[in-house]
C-alpha cells in the first residue's frame, strides 16, 4: 500500500469548496488480500487504541460491512483522520473517497479547519492503520521510525487543542460565505498566527472583503472600523467608565493594577464598595477567575490573587442583588434578551426604558455586536426603581460562550455582524481574472494587466516574476498561487486582480477564492507530471479545469484538445472561445453555448484578430500590429493575445481600449521578462526565454525558424533534472532540425542527476533525430555557465539562451561582462572565437 500523495488544501480546491486533507493510496492485489485477512483483528486493535488514548469511538465504531477491503481502508482512514481532530475540539465532519479501480488508486478526502492539524491527523490515521494491519507493506510517509501511534497522539493532542477556531469565528465565516463576501482566515496557512497582549481572541483573525473593501476582525471586534479604544474589547474598566459617562446605573467598582491584595486592603475595598464583593480579572478571560458574592476579607484576597494572574489587574465590584440578564445587539438591532439560565426570552419581559437606553448607546458605539449585562431583582421595572445595575458591556462578545444555551442564535448574530460590515448593495470584492495553463499563462496575465491599466484601472498582478501593484513591484519571486493572490487582496489601492495560478498551487494548496469573474485556460501539455497524484496529462487537465469550474465567465483555447474537452464539464455561464487554427464562425457553430469567439481571420491578404458573436464579425487589429507576435511569427503569442482580448472583453473593457493596449504591448524586460527577450548589444544576437517543457521548446523553435540570421542559429538547451528521461528526450526532439549548433548543458541544479548525465542524454536524442554530432557540444556544470555559452558565438549568430529565474535576473550583468571582454575564470580579455 503506497502513499502516492498527502496534501492539505488551504482553501477552496479542486475537490471541494472547503479545506480538505487529501491522501492518495495505490494498492496491489496482495494489499487487498492482506486487508481482507486481517480486518477482524484490525477492528479490535483500532477500538483498543482509541480507548487507550482516551479518544471517543466514531459512531460507526469500525464495525463495517464494507465488502471491498480496499474501500474499508478508505473508510477507516477518513474516520480516524476526523476522529483525531474532533477529539481535540475541532468541528469537522465531511469526508469522501474517489476510487479508480482501473488504476488501483484511492483518493481519500476529509475535512480540516487548520491545515497542520489536518495533515498530522492524516499521518496519525496512516500510522494507526499500519499498526492495525502489520501484514501490509506500506510505502510513503506512513512509518515514523521509533514513534508509535500513542506517542504521536500524545504530542498531537495539546498542539491541536491550542489551534481550535472559536465557534463564533466559524459562524462569521459561514455567514460571509452565504453573503458571498470573501473571507480569509489570517491565523491559518499560509499566514502565521499573530501573538501579543493586544489580541482579543486567538485563532479568530479574519479578513473579510478585498482591497479597499476589506475589513479585519479579531474575535468579534472590527479592527478597521472601530471608533473605540481597542483595549475596551478586552479590559473591563474602560467600558464601565463609558457606561458611567452615559449616565447609566453602573455597579460601584474599583480597579487595582497591582497583583497582590492583602486581607487588610481587601477589607478597605469591601468597606468602600459596601459589603459583599464580586472579584474579576481586569482582562476578560472567558469567564475564568471570577468570584461572586465574596463575604470575607480572606476570600476576597485569595480570589484577587488568582484573578491577577490572568492579566489586567483586578476589578472589584459591589455585589448587586438580583438576577443576571444579558441583551445582545447585532447590526444595531436587539437580537436576544437572555435570561439567567441563558435562554432567550421575549423582549417584552424587559422594561422598555432599559431596552431604549441600550439601543441608543449601541448606535453611538459603532460596533457590529454588543452585549450588555444587567443585574436586577425585577427586569420589568426601570433599573433605578428596582435597584438594578449594569455590571458589564462587551463590545466584542464571545458569542459561543454567551449563546451556549441558544446555539441557533449564533448564526443569526454572525449574519447580523456581516450585514453591519457589508450592508445590502455594498461592494465586498474586486473583479478577478485568473489565468492557468502549461504555457503562456504569465504572458497572458501580463497582457490582461496591461490592458486594464490602459483602461484606467489599477490592477494587482501576480505572476511567475512576482507581485505587482500598478507599476510597482512589491515582491520579486514566484508567488503565482494563493500566497501571492492574498497579497493583492490585502492591498487597499487595487481595484481589480489578475492572478496567475500555477499547477502546484492548484494541486497542493488550493485557491484564494470561491469564484472569479473570468477564468482563462491557455493549454495543457506535458510538464510537471509525477507530483501530488498528477501522473498523466489527463490528470493535469483535471487540475487546470478546477479553475475553469470556478469562473463566472470562462475563456478556453479550443485549439488545445484538453481545453476544448472541458466545455462539456462546465456549468452554464458565460463562455468565450479562442482559436487561431479555425474560423471563428465555425467554432461558434460547433459550440452553441459560447457567446463569442476570438479568432484569427484573413482579410485582403492580412491576418486579423477578430471577434465573432451574435452573427457578426468585428476586426480588432492586424496580427502584425501587435508587437509581441513578432509579425505573426510567434504563434503562441497570437494565441495569448486572443485570450487576453477575450478576458478583457468579459471584464467589460471597451474594444478600442483593448486594441490600443495590445498594439502597444511590446516584448521586453519590463513587459515580458524571460519571454522572447532580445539583446542586440553584442556582436551576436541573444534571445532569452524561459522555455522549460517540450511544447515551449517547440513553439520557440517555430519562432526562430521565421527569424532571419546572417550567421548561425545556436541554442543552449537543457532540461530539469527532476523530470523523466522521456521528458528530456521530447525537449531534444522539439529542438532537432531548427538550429546549426546545439549546446547541451546541465540545468542550474542537478536535481538528483549526475553531472553531464542530462547533456549526454540530450545529445544522444539529437543524434537519433538526425543532427550531425559535430554540431553538438556538451557543457557540464561550468563555474560561469552563461559566459561559457557566449564563448561559442561569433558575429552575426543568433543565440537562443534558455535560463531559469535566478539566471535571468543576472543576464544584463553577464552581457556587460562579456561585452567588456572579462572572463569570470581568468579575468583576461577574450575575443569572439572563430569556430
C-alpha angles and dihedrals in degrees: 000000000000126000102222096179140357118186137156114215114220097206143352107342148176090282105040148357089247134055114282140182109230123199120179115201127190117200142186133213087259090057090052091052093047092053093048092050095047104036097104096050090041092056090053091048092051093050092051092046090053091048093048091050093045092242117148111243116248116254090254089055093205089281094129129166091197105146097201109072091206091057088047089060089050093051094047095046092053091044093052093045091055094042092055089057100041091048088061097047105271117135104224131136114147120111140157142166135216117206122198104183093177089061096035087235136137126194112200121196129185133166125260132177098196115038099216091049091048093047093050090046087057091052091049090051092051092046093050092047089050089055093044093051104039092168092062115097105221125201127189127030098335096104125063109186112235094007123100128191097262092052092046093049092049089057093043097050102071094039092051092048091052090057100052113134114232113252093235090055089052089050091052090051091052091047092050092050091050089050090047091241112148111244130189125186106228095197096053130078129324086028125067122233115266114232131193146102089267092068118114098198132352120239091020109094114124138177110213117190132007133278113318089009095054123121125191121213134189110192102322095327117106104221094191097051109029115117090192130093101268089228088071087073094063107018121075102204098065094054092049089053089050092052090050091049089055088055094245118148104261129184111254111256147167128207122211119190095193116095100224124066115183121211088250092056090043088057092053091049091050091051092048094050096041112254130308115045142208113215122200138168110261088232120060109254109178094271095309126132098024123139120193130203095358110185106179131064089230093055092047091051093046096049091043089056091052093045094050090062090066093063140250096073121266130304119207119196133180113255107250116206116233142050127318116242130178130205116202120199125191125181089358092301131107107255102174146356106213119206123216090271091056094251121132116251132192110274090236090077089072123071112258093232091062091048093048095049092051093047091050092052093047090059090052093048095057095213130140094224133023134168126197122200117207129181115201138148090223119029091187094066131067110273094240090057097045096041091243122153141197107245100176148006120198115200091181102033121191096238097190090059095040093048098039089125094040107045091159088069093055094079091042091054091047091050090051090050092052091045089053090054095042112023117200110286095023123120122249104165141045126227112273129203111189122192130195139160139115097269133015098025095116094048091045091050091049092050092050089048090050092051092049092051090048088052091057099261126130104223130185111223127200117187142140092288097052145269121322126191106194103311095337124099105219098174127016107205137082104285097151095141135069090295091066093036091060089055089063094045089052093055114093095201100064122090099188138016135226108194126187110206116202127204095254093053092051095043101040112018108028130221136309093225141039092219136012127199095234128016116195122198113191102179144306117234139153110302143103094024122154101047132098092006093302102131104150139035087252089057090050091049089057090051092051092044089060088073093050090052089061096051121106082204126021134204114200129185100222092189084078110073094211092053092046090052090057093070093079091056099050124100116240110284141112110321127184122180131202132204138163093181101056132043112262093235091055091050092052092046090055094046112037092177091071116093094200145002126211107206145152115262131179119233123176091341095310127108112231136188104239137189115214123192144115089029094298138101124218119192109218106181141326109269090233090059091066103083097205090064092064091229091315095306092109095068092174089061090049086059091047090051091051092052093046092051091048093049093049090048089056090048089058100253113155116253095238090053090051092051094046093048096048091047088056097045104107125183113250147110093289098048107026108015111190093009115106093323110173124205117194101174096096129071085258129044121250124205111191121199141165095223106154108161137049095262091050092051091047092053092045092051090052089055093049090050089064096049120098113228128179093203133029131316109233129182128194100208133185142151132219112267094226092063124088126266088248090056091053091047091054089053091053090047090053090054100041115112096013101086141050097218129027120201105194109198141172118263117255089267124024092228095199097328128116118246112278092006095116096041090055092047091051091048093051091050093049090051090049088053091055103266113146109248089226088067093057128082126181121215123193128202096313119194087230105026100172093048089048090055092046090055091068094058130090136185115306095017125130112221116198103202119192111203139175124231097269094046092047095059088058097048096102091053091048092052091048091051093051092044089055089050095240116150114209092216102043106014090226130132111267131199129208106273120240102233 
